[in-house]
């Protein structure tokens, strides 16, 4: 496939310049074609996700297939409105004219997706790219080989390669793609690879959206409803074995309720995953041996308060809680991206503002509290990409608002209208009328005649 990458990109450039992708009717037809393909391939997608990550069919639909269908449906309902020109106010100095903004596709786009949610994080941005009128080259992760191969097959049968093409492979193919000239790049993955992508796009001055990750805190104060908080935290943390970019990375718990929260979390792990989670057929696995060994290196056995069981044969780690954790521990030195949940404590809520101020800005922040004044202040003062109050993870599951990071956790956002805008350039246009022409802007300048009028126009 590497030998054909340049040809694919050139063919897509030509196809875009033909204007074929611009009509709204074409975009909607392609979106419907993608939706039909997802419906048709649903059983095979579930099987591929099970092969790569051990995901159950229920979880595959809830967290990937169903969300893709929702995004496509949202675009089908709203794309007619999204593509319309928007008239804006025109200054008096520009009389007589009409000012408007017109969304325009970037052109040939590159979508690079990760392994943890390989279907969702490939097809969601693809739906946004199609709705915005672009062509696309899609590069799924080699770490999810079954899903990557299936996506390539599905996209190959769904679209002609000069419109949408899937490129499979590993680092060699990634490097070859980044050497090509795209009009826009959308990347989801680690911060380390994100920096490399940004270096390449910077060389060509190519606009990019980076969806990265980070250590997303989950704050629990003394007013929180602990049984419900524990249930929701366990759901979000151990979903996909913790291999979720917006999973709660660690808990910051008010010290007076820490023991009660740990007990509630233990009970919820048993309730949701059983006494032996490694035998639960709906509990997945770590993606590969390298990632499995990395996680083992982050787990201090002396601080395990729940879980800790592992299976090297199946690459599984039981839902694990670490208590008595300090900021200097290895588990706090990097994004965990696995089923290990450290718990740290604080005494006064106000100390968290200073404590988190100098840390890298996380992709998500979660707060469990019943104190509405505290909630309002926290949502305003903490810096993070997005988040939830009294829940976790679910903020990324709505097409009605954008999802993205800030600072070290990413740049740009997508989903719904925000996704359409991410894959579009908004042209600002003035349509100047020809039936009259104000003479004041032309030389020779006539200050005495037009000076006061100019000051009136430009106040």
C-alpha positions in Angstrom: 0.0 0.0 0.0 2.9 2.4 0.7 3.9 2.5 -3.0 0.4 3.7 -3.9 0.0 6.4 -1.2 1.2 9.2 -3.4 -1.0 8.2 -6.2 -4.0 7.9 -3.9 -3.4 11.4 -2.6 -2.9 12.9 -6.0 -6.1 11.2 -7.3 -8.0 12.6 -4.3 -6.7 16.1 -5.0 -7.9 15.9 -8.6 -11.3 14.5 -7.5 -11.8 17.3 -5.0 -10.9 20.0 -7.6 -13.5 18.6 -9.9 -16.1 19.9 -7.5 -17.8 16.5 -7.2 -17.9 16.7 -3.4 -19.5 20.1 -3.1 -23.2 19.4 -3.7 -25.1 18.8 -0.5 -27.0 16.0 -2.3 -23.7 14.2 -2.9 -22.6 14.6 0.7 -25.9 13.2 2.0 -25.7 10.3 -0.4 -22.2 9.4 0.8 -23.2 9.7 4.5 -26.2 7.4 3.9 -23.8 5.0 2.1 -21.5 5.0 5.1 -24.5 4.4 7.5 -25.7 1.5 5.4 -22.2 0.0 5.5 -22.0 0.2 9.3 -25.4 -1.4 9.6 -24.4 -4.2 7.1 -21.1 -4.8 8.8 -22.3 -4.6 12.4 -21.7 -8.3 13.2 -18.2 -8.3 11.6 -17.3 -5.1 13.4 -18.3 -6.7 16.8 -16.2 -9.7 16.0 -13.2 -7.6 15.0 -13.4 -5.6 18.2 -13.6 -8.8 20.2 -10.5 -10.1 18.5 -8.5 -7.0 19.0 -9.6 -5.8 22.5 -11.9 -8.5 23.9 -14.9 -6.2 23.8 -18.3 -7.7 24.2 -20.9 -7.2 21.5 -23.0 -5.0 23.9 -20.1 -2.7 24.7 -19.0 -2.6 21.1 -22.4 -1.2 20.1 -22.8 1.0 23.1 -19.4 2.7 22.8 -18.5 2.5 19.1 -21.0 1.3 16.5 -24.0 3.0 18.0 -22.2 6.3 18.5 -21.0 6.3 14.9 -24.6 5.7 13.8 -25.7 8.7 15.9 -23.1 11.0 14.5 -24.0 10.0 10.9 -27.7 10.5 11.6 -27.0 13.9 13.2 -25.1 15.0 10.1 -27.8 13.7 7.7 -30.4 15.8 9.7 -28.4 19.0 9.9 -26.0 19.2 7.0 -28.4 21.2 4.9 -28.4 23.9 7.5 -24.6 23.7 8.2 -23.7 24.5 4.6 -25.8 27.6 4.3 -24.2 31.0 4.0 -24.7 33.2 7.0 -25.3 36.9 6.5 -23.5 39.1 9.1 -23.6 42.8 9.9 -22.0 45.1 7.4 -20.3 48.4 8.7 -21.8 51.6 7.3 -18.4 52.4 5.7 -19.0 49.4 3.4 -22.3 50.6 2.1 -23.7 49.3 -0.2 -22.8 45.7 0.2 -23.7 42.4 1.8 -21.3 40.6 4.1 -21.6 36.9 4.6 -19.7 33.8 5.8 -19.6 30.7 3.7 -18.3 27.3 5.0 -16.0 25.7 2.5 -14.3 22.2 2.7 -10.5 22.2 3.2 -10.0 19.6 0.4 -8.0 16.5 0.8 -8.0 15.4 4.5 -6.0 12.8 6.5 -7.6 11.0 9.4 -5.3 9.0 11.7 -7.0 7.0 14.3 -5.9 5.0 17.4 -6.4 1.4 18.5 -8.5 1.8 21.7 -11.8 2.8 20.0 -10.8 2.0 16.4 -14.2 2.1 14.8 -15.6 5.2 16.6 -12.4 7.2 16.3 -12.1 6.4 12.6 -15.7 6.7 11.3 -16.8 9.7 13.5 -14.3 12.1 12.0 -14.9 10.6 8.6 -18.6 11.4 8.8 -17.7 15.0 9.7 -15.2 15.2 6.8 -17.8 13.9 4.4 -20.5 16.2 5.6 -18.1 19.2 5.2 -17.4 18.2 1.6 -13.9 16.8 1.7 -12.1 13.8 0.4 -10.3 11.7 3.0 -7.5 9.2 3.5 -8.1 7.1 6.6 -5.3 5.5 8.5 -6.5 3.1 11.3 -4.0 1.8 13.9 -1.9 -1.3 13.2 -2.3 -2.2 16.9 -5.9 -3.2 16.1 -5.2 -5.4 13.1 -8.6 -7.2 12.8 -10.5 -3.9 13.0 -8.1 -2.1 10.7 -8.4 -4.7 8.0 -12.2 -4.7 8.3 -12.4 -0.9 8.1 -10.2 -1.0 5.0 -12.5 -3.6 3.4 -15.7 -1.7 4.4 -14.4 1.6 3.1 -13.1 0.0 -0.1 -16.5 -1.4 -0.9 -18.3 1.8 0.2 -16.3 4.5 -1.7 -14.1 4.9 -4.7 -10.5 5.5 -3.6 -10.3 8.9 -5.3 -12.9 10.0 -2.8 -12.3 8.0 0.5 -9.4 5.5 0.8 -8.1 3.5 3.8 -4.4 2.9 4.2 -3.4 0.1 6.5 0.0 -0.7 8.0 2.3 0.7 10.7 5.0 3.3 11.1 6.2 3.1 7.6 2.8 4.0 6.2 2.3 6.7 8.8 5.6 8.3 7.8 4.7 8.1 4.1 1.4 9.7 4.7 2.8 12.5 6.8 5.2 13.3 3.9 2.3 14.0 1.6 0.6 17.3 1.2 -2.8 17.3 2.7 -5.1 20.2 3.2 -6.1 19.2 6.7 -5.0 16.5 9.2 -7.0 15.0 12.0 -5.1 12.9 14.5 -6.2 11.0 17.6 -3.6 9.3 19.7 -0.8 9.8 22.2 0.9 13.1 23.0 4.3 11.7 21.7 2.9 10.8 18.3 0.8 14.0 18.3 4.0 16.1 18.6 5.5 14.2 15.5 2.3 14.9 13.5 2.4 18.5 14.4 6.0 18.8 13.4 5.1 17.5 9.9 2.0 19.7 9.5 3.9 22.7 10.7 6.5 22.3 7.9 3.7 22.5 5.3 1.6 25.0 7.3 -1.2 22.5 7.2 -4.1 23.0 9.7 -4.6 20.2 12.1 -6.8 18.9 14.9 -5.1 16.8 17.6 -7.1 14.7 20.0 -4.6 13.6 22.6 -4.9 12.5 26.2 -3.5 13.1 29.7 -4.1 12.5 33.3 -7.8 13.3 33.8 -8.6 13.9 37.5 -11.8 12.8 39.2 -12.6 15.0 42.2 -14.9 13.7 45.0 -15.8 16.0 47.8 -17.5 15.4 51.1 -21.0 16.4 49.8 -20.9 13.7 47.0 -23.4 10.9 46.9 -20.8 8.2 47.3 -22.7 5.0 46.3 -23.7 6.6 43.0 -20.3 8.3 42.5 -18.6 4.9 43.0 -20.9 3.2 40.5 -20.3 5.8 37.8 -16.6 6.0 38.4 -16.2 2.2 38.2 -18.2 2.2 34.9 -16.1 5.0 33.3 -12.7 3.9 34.6 -12.8 0.2 33.7 -14.7 0.6 30.5 -12.5 -1.0 27.7 -10.1 -2.0 30.6 -9.3 1.6 31.2 -8.1 2.1 27.7 -10.2 5.2 27.2 -8.7 8.6 26.6 -11.3 10.3 28.9 -11.3 7.7 31.6 -10.8 9.0 35.1 -7.0 8.7 35.4 -6.9 9.2 39.2 -9.2 10.2 42.1 -8.7 13.3 44.2 -10.8 12.5 47.3 -11.5 14.6 50.3 -9.6 12.9 53.1 -12.6 12.5 55.5 -14.5 10.3 53.1 -11.7 8.4 51.5 -12.2 5.1 53.3 -16.0 5.1 52.6 -15.3 5.8 48.9 -12.8 3.0 48.7 -15.3 0.6 50.2 -18.0 1.8 47.8 -15.6 1.3 44.8 -14.7 -2.2 45.9 -18.4 -3.1 46.2 -19.1 -1.6 42.7 -16.3 -3.6 41.1 -17.8 -6.8 42.4 -21.3 -5.7 41.5 -20.4 -4.8 37.9 -17.6 -7.3 37.1 -18.2 -10.2 39.6 -16.0 -11.7 42.2 -13.4 -12.8 39.6 -13.4 -10.1 36.8 -10.8 -12.1 34.8 -13.5 -14.8 34.2 -16.1 -12.3 33.2 -16.8 -12.8 29.4 -17.7 -9.1 29.1 -14.5 -7.8 30.5 -11.9 -7.1 27.8 -8.1 -7.2 27.8 -5.0 -5.0 27.3 -4.2 -4.4 23.7 -0.7 -6.0 23.6 2.2 -7.4 25.6 4.1 -4.1 25.6 1.2 -2.2 27.1 0.5 -5.0 29.5 4.0 -4.9 30.9 4.0 -1.1 31.1 0.9 -1.2 33.3 2.4 -3.9 35.5 5.3 -1.5 36.1 3.0 1.2 37.3 1.2 -1.0 39.9 2.8 -0.9 43.4 1.6 -4.2 44.9 2.0 -2.8 48.4 -0.6 -0.1 47.7 -3.3 -2.4 46.0 -6.6 -1.9 47.9 -8.7 -3.9 45.5 -8.0 -6.1 42.4 -4.5 -6.5 41.3 -5.0 -10.0 39.7 -3.3 -10.4 36.3 -3.3 -13.0 33.5 -0.3 -12.8 31.2 -1.8 -15.5 29.0 -4.9 -13.4 28.2 -3.3 -10.0 28.8 -5.8 -9.1 31.4 -5.5 -7.0 34.6 -8.4 -7.0 37.0 -10.0 -3.6 38.0 -7.5 -2.3 40.5 -7.5 0.4 43.1 -4.3 1.9 44.6 -4.5 3.6 48.0 -2.0 5.8 49.7 -0.6 7.0 46.4 1.7 10.1 46.3 2.4 12.4 43.4 6.0 11.0 43.2 4.8 7.4 42.5 5.4 6.1 39.0 1.6 5.7 38.4 1.3 9.5 38.7 4.1 10.2 36.2 2.2 9.3 33.0 -1.3 8.7 31.6 -2.2 5.2 32.9 -4.5 4.1 30.1 -5.4 0.9 31.9 -7.6 -0.5 34.7 -5.5 0.9 37.6 -7.1 3.7 39.7 -4.9 5.6 42.1 -6.6 7.5 45.0 -5.0 10.7 46.4 -6.6 12.9 49.1 -7.0 16.6 49.9 -8.2 18.4 53.0 -9.6 21.6 51.7 -11.2 22.0 48.3 -9.6 25.4 47.7 -6.2 23.8 47.8 -7.0 21.9 44.5 -6.9 25.1 42.5 -3.2 25.6 43.2 -2.5 21.9 43.2 -3.8 21.4 39.6 -2.8 24.8 38.3 0.7 23.8 37.2 -0.1 20.3 36.0 -0.6 19.7 32.2 -4.2 20.6 31.2 -6.1 17.3 31.1 -8.5 16.1 28.4 -11.2 15.7 30.9 -12.1 16.6 34.5 -14.8 15.1 36.6 -16.4 16.5 39.8 -18.7 14.7 42.2 -20.3 17.2 44.5 -23.7 18.5 45.6 -22.4 22.0 46.4 -23.6 24.1 43.5 -21.5 27.1 44.3 -18.4 24.9 44.4 -19.4 23.3 41.1 -19.8 26.6 39.4 -16.5 27.9 40.6 -14.7 24.6 39.7 -16.1 24.5 36.2 -15.0 28.1 35.6 -11.5 28.0 37.2 -10.1 24.6 36.4 -8.6 24.3 32.9 -9.5 21.1 31.0 -10.9 20.0 27.6 -14.3 18.9 28.7 -15.9 16.9 31.5 -18.9 16.0 33.7 -20.5 17.0 37.0 -21.5 13.9 38.9 -20.7 11.5 36.1 -17.8 10.5 33.9 -17.0 10.0 30.2 -20.5 10.6 28.8 -19.8 14.2 27.6 -18.1 12.8 24.5 -21.3 10.9 23.5 -23.4 13.8 22.3 -23.2 15.3 18.8 -24.8 18.5 20.2 -21.5 19.8 21.5 -17.9 19.6 20.6 -15.3 17.3 22.1 -11.6 18.1 22.3 -8.6 18.9 24.4 -6.7 22.0 25.4 -3.0 22.6 25.8 -1.1 19.3 26.2 -4.4 17.3 25.8 -5.0 18.5 22.3 -6.1 21.3 20.0 -9.4 21.7 18.2 -12.6 19.8 18.6 -15.2 17.8 16.7 -18.6 16.1 16.9 -21.7 17.5 15.3 -21.6 21.1 14.2 -18.2 21.5 15.8 -17.0 18.6 13.7 -18.4 20.1 10.5 -16.7 23.4 11.4 -13.4 21.6 12.1 -13.3 20.1 8.6 -14.3 23.4 7.0 -12.8 26.8 6.4 -15.2 29.6 6.9 -14.8 32.2 4.1 -15.6 35.8 4.9 -17.0 37.5 1.8 -18.2 41.0 1.1 -20.4 41.3 -2.0 -20.1 45.0 -2.9 -22.9 46.5 -5.0 -22.1 48.4 -8.2 -25.0 50.8 -8.4 -23.1 53.3 -6.2 -19.6 54.0 -5.0 -18.6 56.1 -2.0 -15.7 58.3 -3.0 -14.1 59.0 0.4 -11.6 56.2 0.3 -9.9 57.2 -2.9 -7.0 59.6 -3.3 -6.5 62.5 -3.4 -8.0 62.5 0.1 -10.4 65.3 0.8 -10.3 65.7 4.5 -12.4 68.8 4.6 -15.2 67.2 2.6 -15.1 63.7 4.1 -13.2 63.9 7.4 -16.2 64.2 9.7 -18.1 61.6 7.7 -15.2 59.2 7.9 -15.0 59.6 11.7 -18.7 59.0 11.9 -18.5 55.8 9.9 -15.5 54.3 11.7 -16.4 55.1 15.4 
